[in-house]
Amino acid sequence: MKKFPAIVVLVAAAAMPMLQMAHAASQTFEGVVSDSMCEKKHMMPGKSDAECIAECVKAGSAYVLVADSKVYTLTAKPGVLAAYAGKHVKVQGELKNNTITVAAIH
């Protein structure tokens, strides 16, 4: 009978980091959706920011989130980010190695 509490303590101690990771995994970021080539300043004369972003992504740039002085690469299901190009958004997702895996975007 004395082993039961020790086992419970060990299982709880082992599970704690996993629970913390699950809780910390989803974060909210706020900024403007852009592309990795232009980031903060779009360079196509006569085109809106959204049009410039679309052209740059078509040419191989990645979607990014410009949040103050930080720039994060965004990954999401195909077609999700195009509708938000050039717009100020709130992104919920997991940050790993400066890349946000988008779970939701508003």
PyMOL commands that set and color helices and strands:
alter all, ss='L'
color gray80, all
select helices_A, chain A and resi 3-25+49-58+82-84
alter helices_A, ss='H'
color red, helices_A
select strands_A, chain A and resi 27-35+63-67+70-75+88-96+99-105
alter strands_A, ss='S'
color yellow, strands_A
deselect
rebuild
show_as cartoon
